[in-house]
Amino acid sequence: MGCATVKTDKEGVQLPSCQNIAGVLKITITNGVLFHQAGVFTMDPYLNISLLNQVFTSKVSKKGGVQPNFNETFTFFINSS
């Protein structure tokens, strides 16, 4: 994105200083459902979420198994160009 982060909104999200920001997309991941157990070991799932050049990784859901809980919000900035 190439913008300096200088401002913070009312929810504590740091906003870039670019003039071409068209909007903000906030995605909240609450939980997941995996359709099979991968082997006999305990699974510790996590998420990788990307939009264009913005990438976020969730925290690992320790011992989440096939029904992990995340409860995390990710903020993406949408450019107008």
Order of alpha helices (4+ residues) and beta strands (2+ residues): beta-beta-beta-beta-beta-beta
